[in-house]
Amino acid sequence: MIKVNRSILALAEETASQYEEPIPLEKVAEDEYIRIICDDYGSSTFDGLTWFEPESDEFYIHLNINPAKKNTQNHVKGRFTLAHELGHYFIPAHRLGLMRGNLKPHGSLNFLNNLPAWQIEREADAFASTLLMPSASVKAFVKGKPFNFQLIEAIADNYKVSKSAAALRFVDIGNYPIMVVYAVDGKIRWMSKSEDFPFWRLRNGNGRGDSVPEYTAMGTYFYDKDDSECRSEETVYAQDCFVTRSEEENRREFKEWCIGYNNSAFSVFWEK
């Protein structure tokens, strides 16, 4: 697992503290004299790109607003993209790398098989998540509220982020243990879980390319081509979802909320 330096998260928290919520990202860029350029760069290229122009000593952020990308500034995806690109500016090592030419402007898709570059992307993601959802604010927002998926939806609405971004932030700083899984064509792309979630491994493995558990709402969506269990709270059992070690663990009941879309699905698991 790639670790992110705490100083990067502290920098995002400090930046967020200077603004009202939801964080006005365009104002953040304006205050730093960063020009945002929105244009259609095609459906198979980058979402966002940060560029330093040495001749004018200026930073530019390019947002790809191709309709297929759903990446405009008033869309939750576009907000995360912009916050991610601001991360490349605010994180000192990234900014200096861009200014010196050591860090080339890039699209994230080009970095998937390059570990050092993947680290850079995860740092920018962590900055973006913290900037958009500051820890003290989120903790206050969820305090005293029982967990269900509607709480994730409330976080997403309050901070103007996607449900997946809200769920991943809750994994890190929420007040209830959950597991979040994202899969494409029935194969896991990524998963994340709270430190105190009672199981650490999905039934078929947590790695990229492992099959999603069959007897789950996500499994029904992929294997049976049936979305009837999506967008509702479904009961699942530990033995069907996770690697268990006893009959008692097998019978533990969990809740799953799955959102399926085309060939992908996103699920949140929690113990009721």
ZADO-1210 file (C-alpha; in nm, 4 decimals, padded with zeros to 6 digits):
<atoms>
<atom x="00.0000" y="00.0000" z="00.0000" code="MET" pos="1"/>
<atom x="00.1323" y="00.3435" z="-00.0914" code="ILE" pos="2"/>
<atom x="00.1658" y="00.5761" z="00.2084" code="LYS" pos="3"/>
<atom x="00.1173" y="00.9511" z="00.1838" code="VAL" pos="4"/>
<atom x="00.3329" y="01.1848" z="00.3922" code="ASN" pos="5"/>
<atom x="00.1314" y="01.3496" z="00.6682" code="ARG" pos="6"/>
<atom x="00.2760" y="01.6871" z="00.5738" code="SER" pos="7"/>
<atom x="00.0786" y="01.6712" z="00.2470" code="ILE" pos="8"/>
<atom x="-00.2458" y="01.6120" z="00.4352" code="LEU" pos="9"/>
<atom x="-00.1611" y="01.8926" z="00.6792" code="ALA" pos="10"/>
<atom x="-00.0989" y="02.1251" z="00.3841" code="LEU" pos="11"/>
<atom x="-00.4409" y="02.0399" z="00.2389" code="ALA" pos="12"/>
<atom x="-00.6068" y="02.0961" z="00.5779" code="GLU" pos="13"/>
<atom x="-00.4359" y="02.4342" z="00.6139" code="GLU" pos="14"/>
<atom x="-00.5401" y="02.5377" z="00.2634" code="THR" pos="15"/>
<atom x="-00.9011" y="02.4308" z="00.3253" code="ALA" pos="16"/>
<atom x="-00.9138" y="02.6258" z="00.6546" code="SER" pos="17"/>
<atom x="-00.8914" y="02.9515" z="00.4603" code="GLN" pos="18"/>
<atom x="-01.2213" y="02.8942" z="00.2758" code="TYR" pos="19"/>
<atom x="-01.5865" y="02.8218" z="00.3398" code="GLU" pos="20"/>
<atom x="-01.7327" y="02.4833" z="00.2447" code="GLU" pos="21"/>
<atom x="-01.7906" y="02.3459" z="-00.0060" code="PRO" pos="22"/>
<atom x="-01.4392" y="02.4581" z="-00.0969" code="ILE" pos="23"/>
<atom x="-01.4524" y="02.7121" z="-00.3849" code="PRO" pos="24"/>
<atom x="-01.1776" y="02.5596" z="-00.5981" code="LEU" pos="25"/>
<atom x="-01.1858" y="02.8308" z="-00.8639" code="GLU" pos="26"/>
<atom x="-01.1235" y="03.0899" z="-00.5886" code="LYS" pos="27"/>
<atom x="-00.8327" y="02.8819" z="-00.4563" code="VAL" pos="28"/>
<atom x="-00.6790" y="02.8821" z="-00.8049" code="ALA" pos="29"/>
<atom x="-00.7480" y="03.2538" z="-00.8483" code="GLU" pos="30"/>
<atom x="-00.5807" y="03.3360" z="-00.5172" code="ASP" pos="31"/>
<atom x="-00.2699" y="03.1512" z="-00.6366" code="GLU" pos="32"/>
<atom x="-00.2785" y="03.3253" z="-00.9781" code="TYR" pos="33"/>
<atom x="-00.3391" y="02.9927" z="-01.1537" code="ILE" pos="34"/>
<atom x="-00.5319" y="03.0143" z="-01.4787" code="ARG" pos="35"/>
<atom x="-00.7876" y="02.7376" z="-01.5412" code="ILE" pos="36"/>
<atom x="-00.8367" y="02.6493" z="-01.9076" code="ILE" pos="37"/>
<atom x="-01.1383" y="02.4359" z="-01.9974" code="CYS" pos="38"/>
<atom x="-01.1367" y="02.2712" z="-02.3399" code="ASP" pos="39"/>
<atom x="-01.2309" y="01.9492" z="-02.5179" code="ASP" pos="40"/>
<atom x="-00.9132" y="01.7400" z="-02.5389" code="TYR" pos="41"/>
<atom x="-01.0893" y="01.4208" z="-02.6484" code="GLY" pos="42"/>
<atom x="-01.2488" y="01.1301" z="-02.4661" code="SER" pos="43"/>
<atom x="-00.9360" y="00.9116" z="-02.4448" code="SER" pos="44"/>
<atom x="-00.6906" y="01.1644" z="-02.3031" code="THR" pos="45"/>
<atom x="-00.6351" y="01.3217" z="-01.9611" code="PHE" pos="46"/>
<atom x="-00.8961" y="01.4578" z="-01.7211" code="ASP" pos="47"/>
<atom x="-00.6711" y="01.7332" z="-01.5937" code="GLY" pos="48"/>
<atom x="-00.3174" y="01.8563" z="-01.6502" code="LEU" pos="49"/>
<atom x="-00.0985" y="02.1100" z="-01.4678" code="THR" pos="50"/>
<atom x="00.1456" y="02.3129" z="-01.6738" code="TRP" pos="51"/>
<atom x="00.4179" y="02.5596" z="-01.5741" code="PHE" pos="52"/>
<atom x="00.5126" y="02.8206" z="-01.8328" code="GLU" pos="53"/>
<atom x="00.8682" y="02.9403" z="-01.7536" code="PRO" pos="54"/>
<atom x="00.8561" y="03.2377" z="-01.9889" code="GLU" pos="55"/>
<atom x="00.5703" y="03.3978" z="-01.7967" code="SER" pos="56"/>
<atom x="00.6422" y="03.2241" z="-01.4627" code="ASP" pos="57"/>
<atom x="00.2791" y="03.1101" z="-01.4479" code="GLU" pos="58"/>
<atom x="00.0902" y="02.7905" z="-01.3727" code="PHE" pos="59"/>
<atom x="-00.2014" y="02.6683" z="-01.5822" code="TYR" pos="60"/>
<atom x="-00.4508" y="02.3916" z="-01.5110" code="ILE" pos="61"/>
<atom x="-00.6177" y="02.2352" z="-01.8138" code="HIS" pos="62"/>
<atom x="-00.9534" y="02.0639" z="-01.7574" code="LEU" pos="63"/>
<atom x="-01.0780" y="01.8260" z="-02.0244" code="ASN" pos="64"/>
<atom x="-01.4501" y="01.9016" z="-02.0638" code="ILE" pos="65"/>
<atom x="-01.5154" y="01.6445" z="-02.3370" code="ASN" pos="66"/>
<atom x="-01.8830" y="01.5446" z="-02.2830" code="PRO" pos="67"/>
<atom x="-01.7915" y="01.1794" z="-02.2266" code="ALA" pos="68"/>
<atom x="-01.5653" y="01.2775" z="-01.9378" code="LYS" pos="69"/>
<atom x="-01.8309" y="01.4512" z="-01.7214" code="LYS" pos="70"/>
<atom x="-01.5423" y="01.6609" z="-01.5999" code="ASN" pos="71"/>
<atom x="-01.6794" y="02.0164" z="-01.5915" code="THR" pos="72"/>
<atom x="-01.6135" y="02.2477" z="-01.2991" code="GLN" pos="73"/>
<atom x="-01.9697" y="02.2185" z="-01.1687" code="ASN" pos="74"/>
<atom x="-01.9629" y="01.8348" z="-01.1729" code="HIS" pos="75"/>
<atom x="-01.8312" y="01.6298" z="-00.8807" code="VAL" pos="76"/>
<atom x="-01.5766" y="01.4572" z="-01.1040" code="LYS" pos="77"/>
<atom x="-01.4511" y="01.7896" z="-01.2376" code="GLY" pos="78"/>
<atom x="-01.4220" y="01.9236" z="-00.8836" code="ARG" pos="79"/>
<atom x="-01.2062" y="01.6298" z="-00.7796" code="PHE" pos="80"/>
<atom x="-00.9945" y="01.6646" z="-01.0946" code="THR" pos="81"/>
<atom x="-00.9374" y="02.0324" z="-01.0233" code="LEU" pos="82"/>
<atom x="-00.8542" y="01.9632" z="-00.6570" code="ALA" pos="83"/>
<atom x="-00.6100" y="01.6916" z="-00.7708" code="HIS" pos="84"/>
<atom x="-00.4362" y="01.9328" z="-01.0071" code="GLU" pos="85"/>
<atom x="-00.4197" y="02.1949" z="-00.7328" code="LEU" pos="86"/>
<atom x="-00.2413" y="01.9259" z="-00.5324" code="GLY" pos="87"/>
<atom x="00.0343" y="01.9179" z="-00.7934" code="HIS" pos="88"/>
<atom x="00.0725" y="02.2927" z="-00.7450" code="TYR" pos="89"/>
<atom x="00.0560" y="02.3043" z="-00.3637" code="PHE" pos="90"/>
<atom x="00.2717" y="01.9978" z="-00.2853" code="ILE" pos="91"/>
<atom x="00.6241" y="02.1457" z="-00.2832" code="PRO" pos="92"/>
<atom x="00.8009" y="01.8527" z="-00.4506" code="ALA" pos="93"/>
<atom x="00.5448" y="01.8437" z="-00.7313" code="HIS" pos="94"/>
<atom x="00.5523" y="02.2184" z="-00.7867" code="ARG" pos="95"/>
<atom x="00.9328" y="02.2330" z="-00.7928" code="LEU" pos="96"/>
<atom x="00.9429" y="01.9322" z="-01.0240" code="GLY" pos="97"/>
<atom x="00.7127" y="02.1078" z="-01.2700" code="LEU" pos="98"/>
<atom x="00.9088" y="02.4309" z="-01.2485" code="MET" pos="99"/>
<atom x="01.2447" y="02.2603" z="-01.3007" code="ARG" pos="100"/>
<atom x="01.1166" y="02.0311" z="-01.5734" code="GLY" pos="101"/>
<atom x="01.1860" y="01.7145" z="-01.3716" code="ASN" pos="102"/>
<atom x="00.8163" y="01.6364" z="-01.3444" code="LEU" pos="103"/>
<atom x="00.6582" y="01.6403" z="-01.6868" code="LYS" pos="104"/>
<atom x="00.2940" y="01.7407" z="-01.7267" code="PRO" pos="105"/>
<atom x="00.0983" y="01.4201" z="-01.7625" code="HIS" pos="106"/>
<atom x="-00.2329" y="01.2426" z="-01.7685" code="GLY" pos="107"/>
<atom x="-00.2887" y="00.9861" z="-01.4940" code="SER" pos="108"/>
<atom x="-00.3452" y="00.7032" z="-01.7407" code="LEU" pos="109"/>
<atom x="00.0195" y="00.7226" z="-01.8470" code="ASN" pos="110"/>
<atom x="00.1372" y="00.6548" z="-01.4931" code="PHE" pos="111"/>
<atom x="-00.0337" y="00.3287" z="-01.4076" code="LEU" pos="112"/>
<atom x="00.2742" y="00.1076" z="-01.4477" code="ASN" pos="113"/>
<atom x="00.5294" y="00.3503" z="-01.3036" code="ASN" pos="114"/>
<atom x="00.5537" y="00.3207" z="-00.9235" code="LEU" pos="115"/>
<atom x="00.7278" y="00.6538" z="-00.8480" code="PRO" pos="116"/>
<atom x="00.4803" y="00.8362" z="-01.0723" code="ALA" pos="117"/>
<atom x="00.1918" y="00.6406" z="-00.9212" code="TRP" pos="118"/>
<atom x="00.3088" y="00.7689" z="-00.5811" code="GLN" pos="119"/>
<atom x="00.2865" y="01.1244" z="-00.7136" code="ILE" pos="120"/>
<atom x="-00.0693" y="01.0636" z="-00.8327" code="GLU" pos="121"/>
<atom x="-00.1772" y="00.9144" z="-00.5018" code="ARG" pos="122"/>
<atom x="-00.0300" y="01.2133" z="-00.3183" code="GLU" pos="123"/>
<atom x="-00.2331" y="01.4491" z="-00.5375" code="ALA" pos="124"/>
<atom x="-00.5441" y="01.2355" z="-00.4781" code="ASP" pos="125"/>
<atom x="-00.4890" y="01.2466" z="-00.1013" code="ALA" pos="126"/>
<atom x="-00.4435" y="01.6236" z="-00.1145" code="PHE" pos="127"/>
<atom x="-00.7641" y="01.6580" z="-00.3171" code="ALA" pos="128"/>
<atom x="-00.9684" y="01.4403" z="-00.0824" code="SER" pos="129"/>
<atom x="-00.8485" y="01.6294" z="00.2247" code="THR" pos="130"/>
<atom x="-00.8923" y="01.9717" z="00.0629" code="LEU" pos="131"/>
<atom x="-01.2495" y="01.8930" z="-00.0398" code="LEU" pos="132"/>
<atom x="-01.3394" y="01.7138" z="00.2863" code="MET" pos="133"/>
<atom x="-01.1344" y="01.8553" z="00.5764" code="PRO" pos="134"/>
<atom x="-01.1065" y="01.6074" z="00.8616" code="SER" pos="135"/>
<atom x="-01.2407" y="01.8243" z="01.1454" code="ALA" pos="136"/>
<atom x="-01.5384" y="01.9281" z="00.9373" code="SER" pos="137"/>
<atom x="-01.6261" y="01.5740" z="00.8290" code="VAL" pos="138"/>
<atom x="-01.5867" y="01.4356" z="01.1815" code="LYS" pos="139"/>
<atom x="-01.8215" y="01.7031" z="01.3125" code="ALA" pos="140"/>
<atom x="-02.0670" y="01.6350" z="01.0300" code="PHE" pos="141"/>
<atom x="-02.0943" y="01.2602" z="01.1054" code="VAL" pos="142"/>
<atom x="-02.0741" y="01.2808" z="01.4849" code="LYS" pos="143"/>
<atom x="-02.3688" y="01.1161" z="01.6542" code="GLY" pos="144"/>
<atom x="-02.5211" y="00.9941" z="01.3297" code="LYS" pos="145"/>
<atom x="-02.5838" y="00.6190" z="01.2816" code="PRO" pos="146"/>
<atom x="-02.4144" y="00.4722" z="00.9783" code="PHE" pos="147"/>
<atom x="-02.6034" y="00.3824" z="00.6637" code="ASN" pos="148"/>
<atom x="-02.5443" y="00.4650" z="00.2996" code="PHE" pos="149"/>
<atom x="-02.7571" y="00.7750" z="00.3309" code="GLN" pos="150"/>
<atom x="-02.4797" y="00.9179" z="00.5469" code="LEU" pos="151"/>
<atom x="-02.2343" y="00.8704" z="00.2584" code="ILE" pos="152"/>
<atom x="-02.4830" y="01.0434" z="00.0291" code="GLU" pos="153"/>
<atom x="-02.5163" y="01.3289" z="00.2775" code="ALA" pos="154"/>
<atom x="-02.1376" y="01.3747" z="00.2887" code="ILE" pos="155"/>
<atom x="-02.1234" y="01.3714" z="-00.0910" code="ALA" pos="156"/>
<atom x="-02.3965" y="01.6349" z="-00.1140" code="ASP" pos="157"/>
<atom x="-02.2557" y="01.8572" z="00.1613" code="ASN" pos="158"/>
<atom x="-01.9017" y="01.8690" z="00.0211" code="TYR" pos="159"/>
<atom x="-01.9952" y="01.8448" z="-00.3493" code="LYS" pos="160"/>
<atom x="-01.8008" y="01.5241" z="-00.4128" code="VAL" pos="161"/>
<atom x="-01.8857" y="01.1846" z="-00.5617" code="SER" pos="162"/>
<atom x="-02.0295" y="00.9080" z="-00.3447" code="LYS" pos="163"/>
<atom x="-01.7146" y="00.6999" z="-00.3996" code="SER" pos="164"/>
<atom x="-01.4935" y="00.9897" z="-00.2859" code="ALA" pos="165"/>
<atom x="-01.7167" y="01.0405" z="00.0177" code="ALA" pos="166"/>
<atom x="-01.7020" y="00.6697" z="00.1061" code="ALA" pos="167"/>
<atom x="-01.3224" y="00.6581" z="00.0724" code="LEU" pos="168"/>
<atom x="-01.2880" y="00.9617" z="00.2964" code="ARG" pos="169"/>
<atom x="-01.5171" y="00.7959" z="00.5507" code="PHE" pos="170"/>
<atom x="-01.2878" y="00.4912" z="00.5452" code="VAL" pos="171"/>
<atom x="-01.0028" y="00.7143" z="00.6623" code="ASP" pos="172"/>
<atom x="-01.1728" y="00.9337" z="00.9223" code="ILE" pos="173"/>
<atom x="-01.5285" y="00.8072" z="00.9733" code="GLY" pos="174"/>
<atom x="-01.6793" y="00.6869" z="01.3008" code="ASN" pos="175"/>
<atom x="-01.7886" y="00.3407" z="01.1840" code="TYR" pos="176"/>
<atom x="-01.5901" y="00.0599" z="01.0143" code="PRO" pos="177"/>
<atom x="-01.6717" y="00.0050" z="00.6463" code="ILE" pos="178"/>
<atom x="-01.5230" y="-00.1598" z="00.3385" code="MET" pos="179"/>
<atom x="-01.5445" y="-00.0036" z="-00.0072" code="VAL" pos="180"/>
<atom x="-01.5015" y="-00.2071" z="-00.3275" code="VAL" pos="181"/>
<atom x="-01.4925" y="-00.0958" z="-00.6907" code="TYR" pos="182"/>
<atom x="-01.5043" y="-00.3496" z="-00.9744" code="ALA" pos="183"/>
<atom x="-01.5202" y="-00.3553" z="-01.3527" code="VAL" pos="184"/>
<atom x="-01.6541" y="-00.6542" z="-01.5509" code="ASP" pos="185"/>
<atom x="-01.6753" y="-00.8548" z="-01.2297" code="GLY" pos="186"/>
<atom x="-01.3076" y="-00.7998" z="-01.1420" code="LYS" pos="187"/>
<atom x="-01.1861" y="-00.5879" z="-00.8526" code="ILE" pos="188"/>
<atom x="-01.0062" y="-00.2681" z="-00.9468" code="ARG" pos="189"/>
<atom x="-00.9501" y="-00.1477" z="-00.5934" code="TRP" pos="190"/>
<atom x="-01.0762" y="-00.1825" z="-00.2373" code="MET" pos="191"/>
<atom x="-01.0273" y="00.0088" z="00.0843" code="SER" pos="192"/>
<atom x="-01.1368" y="-00.0557" z="00.4405" code="LYS" pos="193"/>
<atom x="-01.1346" y="00.1065" z="00.7815" code="SER" pos="194"/>
<atom x="-00.8578" y="-00.0121" z="01.0115" code="GLU" pos="195"/>
<atom x="-01.1124" y="-00.1651" z="01.2508" code="ASP" pos="196"/>
<atom x="-01.3247" y="-00.3382" z="00.9858" code="PHE" pos="197"/>
<atom x="-01.3633" y="-00.6968" z="01.1162" code="PRO" pos="198"/>
<atom x="-01.2357" y="-00.8742" z="00.8009" code="PHE" pos="199"/>
<atom x="-00.9326" y="-00.7883" z="00.5948" code="TRP" pos="200"/>
<atom x="-00.9788" y="-01.0068" z="00.2849" code="ARG" pos="201"/>
<atom x="-01.2658" y="-01.0567" z="00.0417" code="LEU" pos="202"/>
<atom x="-01.3647" y="-01.4131" z="-00.0340" code="ARG" pos="203"/>
<atom x="-01.1768" y="-01.4287" z="-00.3657" code="ASN" pos="204"/>
<atom x="-00.9018" y="-01.1847" z="-00.2742" code="GLY" pos="205"/>
<atom x="-00.8547" y="-00.8089" z="-00.2644" code="ASN" pos="206"/>
<atom x="-00.6139" y="-00.7725" z="-00.5532" code="GLY" pos="207"/>
<atom x="-00.6700" y="-00.6070" z="-00.8855" code="ARG" pos="208"/>
<atom x="-00.8275" y="-00.8696" z="-01.1119" code="GLY" pos="209"/>
<atom x="-00.9730" y="-01.0906" z="-00.8369" code="ASP" pos="210"/>
<atom x="-01.3371" y="-01.1855" z="-00.8910" code="SER" pos="211"/>
<atom x="-01.6028" y="-01.0163" z="-00.6797" code="VAL" pos="212"/>
<atom x="-01.7846" y="-01.2480" z="-00.4338" code="PRO" pos="213"/>
<atom x="-02.0747" y="-01.4194" z="-00.6054" code="GLU" pos="214"/>
<atom x="-02.3381" y="-01.3987" z="-00.3311" code="TYR" pos="215"/>
<atom x="-02.3405" y="-01.0225" z="-00.2965" code="THR" pos="216"/>
<atom x="-02.5411" y="-00.7461" z="-00.4619" code="ALA" pos="217"/>
<atom x="-02.2321" y="-00.6679" z="-00.6671" code="MET" pos="218"/>
<atom x="-02.2053" y="-01.0341" z="-00.7659" code="GLY" pos="219"/>
<atom x="-02.5713" y="-01.0399" z="-00.8703" code="THR" pos="220"/>
<atom x="-02.5134" y="-00.7312" z="-01.0827" code="TYR" pos="221"/>
<atom x="-02.2179" y="-00.8823" z="-01.2682" code="PHE" pos="222"/>
<atom x="-02.2911" y="-01.2538" z="-01.2821" code="TYR" pos="223"/>
<atom x="-02.6695" y="-01.2478" z="-01.3220" code="ASP" pos="224"/>
<atom x="-02.6893" y="-00.9170" z="-01.5107" code="LYS" pos="225"/>
<atom x="-02.9494" y="-00.8174" z="-01.2547" code="ASP" pos="226"/>
<atom x="-02.9552" y="-00.4720" z="-01.0958" code="ASP" pos="227"/>
<atom x="-03.2582" y="-00.5348" z="-00.8728" code="SER" pos="228"/>
<atom x="-03.0380" y="-00.5362" z="-00.5611" code="GLU" pos="229"/>
<atom x="-02.8614" y="-00.2116" z="-00.6514" code="CYS" pos="230"/>
<atom x="-02.9251" y="00.1184" z="-00.4735" code="ARG" pos="231"/>
<atom x="-03.0864" y="-00.0503" z="-00.1758" code="SER" pos="232"/>
<atom x="-02.9644" y="-00.1888" z="00.1565" code="GLU" pos="233"/>
<atom x="-02.9122" y="-00.5633" z="00.1124" code="GLU" pos="234"/>
<atom x="-02.8258" y="-00.8208" z="00.3799" code="THR" pos="235"/>
<atom x="-02.5204" y="-01.0375" z="00.3099" code="VAL" pos="236"/>
<atom x="-02.3351" y="-01.2885" z="00.5254" code="TYR" pos="237"/>
<atom x="-01.9685" y="-01.2890" z="00.6179" code="ALA" pos="238"/>
<atom x="-01.9097" y="-01.6375" z="00.4785" code="GLN" pos="239"/>
<atom x="-02.0241" y="-01.5213" z="00.1347" code="ASP" pos="240"/>
<atom x="-01.8192" y="-01.2001" z="00.1316" code="CYS" pos="241"/>
<atom x="-01.4998" y="-01.2482" z="00.3297" code="PHE" pos="242"/>
<atom x="-01.2386" y="-01.5013" z="00.4349" code="VAL" pos="243"/>
<atom x="-01.3697" y="-01.6284" z="00.7696" code="THR" pos="244"/>
<atom x="-01.2207" y="-01.8593" z="01.0334" code="ARG" pos="245"/>
<atom x="-01.5153" y="-02.0012" z="01.2269" code="SER" pos="246"/>
<atom x="-01.8808" y="-02.0919" z="01.2064" code="GLU" pos="247"/>
<atom x="-01.9608" y="-01.8008" z="01.4328" code="GLU" pos="248"/>
<atom x="-01.7874" y="-01.5601" z="01.1939" code="GLU" pos="249"/>
<atom x="-01.9719" y="-01.7175" z="00.8996" code="ASN" pos="250"/>
<atom x="-02.3091" y="-01.6134" z="01.0411" code="ARG" pos="251"/>
<atom x="-02.2247" y="-01.2484" z="01.0999" code="ARG" pos="252"/>
<atom x="-02.4635" y="-01.0263" z="00.9061" code="GLU" pos="253"/>
<atom x="-02.3505" y="-00.7304" z="00.7004" code="PHE" pos="254"/>
<atom x="-02.5223" y="-00.4689" z="00.4894" code="LYS" pos="255"/>
<atom x="-02.4214" y="-00.3877" z="00.1338" code="GLU" pos="256"/>
<atom x="-02.5166" y="-00.0915" z="-00.0800" code="TRP" pos="257"/>
<atom x="-02.4196" y="-00.1371" z="-00.4448" code="CYS" pos="258"/>
<atom x="-02.4322" y="00.1137" z="-00.7276" code="ILE" pos="259"/>
<atom x="-02.3966" y="-00.0423" z="-01.0716" code="GLY" pos="260"/>
<atom x="-02.3386" y="00.1487" z="-01.3920" code="TYR" pos="261"/>
<atom x="-02.2767" y="-00.0176" z="-01.7286" code="ASN" pos="262"/>
<atom x="-01.9809" y="-00.2555" z="-01.6767" code="ASN" pos="263"/>
<atom x="-01.8739" y="-00.1200" z="-01.3356" code="SER" pos="264"/>
<atom x="-02.0060" y="-00.1324" z="-00.9803" code="ALA" pos="265"/>
<atom x="-01.9238" y="00.0223" z="-00.6454" code="PHE" pos="266"/>
<atom x="-02.0205" y="-00.1327" z="-00.3108" code="SER" pos="267"/>
<atom x="-02.0006" y="-00.0339" z="00.0536" code="VAL" pos="268"/>
<atom x="-02.0123" y="-00.3074" z="00.3210" code="PHE" pos="269"/>
<atom x="-02.0758" y="-00.2534" z="00.6928" code="TRP" pos="270"/>
<atom x="-02.1849" y="-00.4667" z="00.9875" code="GLU" pos="271"/>
<atom x="-02.5303" y="-00.3895" z="01.1138" code="LYS" pos="272"/>
</atoms>
